[in-house]
Amino acid sequence: MQRTHHTIDATNKAIGRIATEVAVFLMGKHKPSYQARLDEGDFVRVTNFGKIHLSGKKLDQKELIHHSWHPGGIKRVPLKRVLEKAPHKALEHAVSKMLPRNTFRSARMQRLTIEL
């Protein structure tokens, strides 16, 4: 198994469009030898993430939601605040939610690098 490096330019793209492209490369679904039981994904580097495009009122209305599965354990953080404090967290959250929830997720996320 040979891992290659992919570079994605995020200029004028939506977060979701970037995240789907990144998730495919991290899982290895772009390869003809893809098998769900193996982790054959590649390294991905996202550049120019500071120049993303958000359409409509997403900057004001969209929230990143996390639940601890305990009663009252829901946490909502507005996208505007996330992009101000740590912009890379928005893309990491989107990619993480698009990957399968199995033991490979943490190893796949380590192969992702985001540059502002």
SULQUIJO-V775460 format. One record per residue. N is the residue number from 1. RES is the residue in one letter. SS is DSSP state (h for helix, s for strand, l for the rest). OMEGA is omega in whole degrees, -180 to 180 (none if undefined). D_FIRST is the distance of its C-alpha to the first C-alpha in whole Angstrom. Layout:
<<N & RES & SS & OMEGA & D_FIRST> <N & RES & SS & OMEGA & D_FIRST>>
This chain:
<<1 & M & l & 180 & 0> <2 & Q & l & 180 & 4> <3 & R & l & 177 & 7> <4 & T & l & -180 & 10> <5 & H & s & 178 & 13> <6 & H & s & 177 & 16> <7 & T & s & -180 & 20> <8 & I & s & 178 & 22> <9 & D & s & -174 & 26> <10 & A & l & -177 & 28> <11 & T & l & 178 & 31> <12 & N & l & 175 & 34> <13 & K & l & 177 & 31> <14 & A & l & -178 & 32> <15 & I & h & -178 & 30> <16 & G & h & 179 & 29> <17 & R & h & 178 & 27> <18 & I & h & -176 & 25> <19 & A & h & 179 & 24> <20 & T & h & 179 & 23> <21 & E & h & 179 & 21> <22 & V & h & -178 & 19> <23 & A & h & 179 & 18> <24 & V & h & 180 & 17> <25 & F & h & -180 & 14> <26 & L & h & 179 & 14> <27 & M & h & -178 & 13> <28 & G & l & -178 & 11> <29 & K & l & 179 & 14> <30 & H & l & -178 & 14> <31 & K & l & 177 & 11> <32 & P & l & -179 & 12> <33 & S & l & -176 & 10> <34 & Y & l & 172 & 11> <35 & Q & l & -175 & 12> <36 & A & l & -177 & 14> <37 & R & l & 179 & 14> <38 & L & l & 177 & 10> <39 & D & l & -178 & 10> <40 & E & l & -178 & 7> <41 & G & l & -176 & 9> <42 & D & l & 175 & 10> <43 & F & s & -179 & 13> <44 & V & s & 176 & 16> <45 & R & s & 179 & 20> <46 & V & s & -179 & 23> <47 & T & s & 178 & 26> <48 & N & l & -179 & 29> <49 & F & h & 178 & 29> <50 & G & h & -178 & 33> <51 & K & h & 180 & 34> <52 & I & l & -180 & 33> <53 & H & l & 176 & 35> <54 & L & l & -178 & 37> <55 & S & l & 176 & 39> <56 & G & l & -177 & 42> <57 & K & l & -176 & 43> <58 & K & h & -179 & 40> <59 & L & h & -179 & 41> <60 & D & h & -170 & 44> <61 & Q & h & -175 & 43> <62 & K & l & -180 & 39> <63 & E & s & 171 & 38> <64 & L & s & -172 & 35> <65 & I & s & 176 & 36> <66 & H & s & 179 & 35> <67 & H & s & -179 & 36> <68 & S & l & -178 & 36> <69 & W & l & 170 & 38> <70 & H & l & 179 & 41> <71 & P & l & -179 & 44> <72 & G & l & -174 & 45> <73 & G & l & -180 & 41> <74 & I & s & 178 & 40> <75 & K & s & 180 & 40> <76 & R & s & 178 & 40> <77 & V & s & 179 & 39> <78 & P & s & -179 & 40> <79 & L & h & 180 & 38> <80 & K & h & -180 & 40> <81 & R & h & 179 & 40> <82 & V & h & -180 & 36> <83 & L & h & 177 & 36> <84 & E & h & -175 & 39> <85 & K & h & -176 & 38> <86 & A & l & -175 & 34> <87 & P & l & -178 & 33> <88 & H & h & -180 & 29> <89 & K & h & 180 & 30> <90 & A & h & 179 & 30> <91 & L & h & 178 & 27> <92 & E & h & 179 & 25> <93 & H & h & -179 & 28> <94 & A & h & -179 & 27> <95 & V & h & -180 & 23> <96 & S & h & 180 & 23> <97 & K & h & 179 & 26> <98 & M & h & 178 & 23> <99 & L & l & 178 & 20> <100 & P & l & -178 & 21> <101 & R & l & 179 & 23> <102 & N & l & -174 & 20> <103 & T & l & -180 & 19> <104 & F & l & -172 & 16> <105 & R & h & -178 & 18> <106 & S & h & 178 & 19> <107 & A & h & 179 & 16> <108 & R & h & -180 & 15> <109 & M & h & 178 & 18> <110 & Q & h & 179 & 18> <111 & R & l & 179 & 15> <112 & L & s & 174 & 18> <113 & T & s & -177 & 21> <114 & I & s & 179 & 24> <115 & E & l & 179 & 27> <116 & L & l & none & 30>>
